[in-house]
Amino acid sequence: MSRPFSQIDVFTSEFLRGNPVAVVHDADGLETGDMAAFARWTNLSETTFLLPPTQPGADYRLRIFTPGGEIPFAGHPTLGSARAWLEAGGVPAAPGQIVQECGVGLVTLKDDDGRLAFAAPPLRRSGPVEPSELAVVAGSLGLGADDVVDAAWVDNGPGWVGLLLHDAETVLGLRPDFAAMDDYLVGVVGPYPEDSWDSGAHFEVRGFAPSLDVPEDPVTGSLNAGLAQWLIGSGRAPSSYVAQQGTALGRRGLVRVTSDGPDVWIGGDTVVGVRGTVAL
């Protein structure tokens, strides 16, 4: 069967500089095994499948797969799939607002003159990281205890643990040992000097998920959402800031974070890179 297909570059206005997501439209009737097989074949961080909603209030339902299996939520697929749905003629029930149904429930997106943003879902796990677990995670990155400013669980579905380092330079210099990382999904963040904030990014972020067959993700919405809730909530980041991710991979993803009090919004530009059909 031939189904519409899109590939969207997310967190960039310049094609090939963000994180691509493969989107299969009209995926009703596809077996889970076929979805997983196609996600392994694309070998992207995530591949998504657009389906009719099953919950009241949702505009569509989304299933999200990494090469290693299905996950309940991910950020850049949320933005990219919403863009693909709109480009294919999707019309949200409420103007300027899109409601996505996925494994974590309903996720709200807003459309601000073409730049999409999603409301960060509640953290499933937060709080301090046990010293024994932190030792494994930090050790897998070649870090000692003095290199880590703080650490916390920032899990909104995939399972992220977050480490705050002293500066962006240290983040960019990491050389992770993926075998030593075990099953942990590790996000690392470090600030740029404050005197450069007006002209560029506030933070550098890197995300490592080898257990999902994604050793380093170019730009990660779910991780940035969890980090934002932690950093803003603890007073370590302003209520609005820009995070840069993908630098170590030759990308330049820009994640725009804004807190309006009740919600933290994770936004970015999206570019349609591929339109066509796929034989599924």
Beta strands, then each sheet from edge to edge (+ up, - down):
strand 1: 2-10
strand 2: 19-24
strand 3: 47-51
strand 4: 60-66
strand 5: 69-71
strand 6: 97-102
strand 7: 105-112
strand 8: 115-119
strand 9: 125-127
strand 10: 148-155
strand 11: 160-165
strand 12: 185-191
strand 13: 203-209
strand 14: 214-217
strand 15: 240-245
strand 16: 253-259
strand 17: 264-268
strand 18: 270-279
sheet 1: 5+ 4- 3+ 2+ 1- 18+
sheet 2: 5+ 4- 6- 7+ 8- 17+ 16- 15+ 13+ 12- 11- 10+ 9-
sheet 3: 5+ 4- 6- 7+ 8- 17+ 16- 15+ 13+ 14-
end
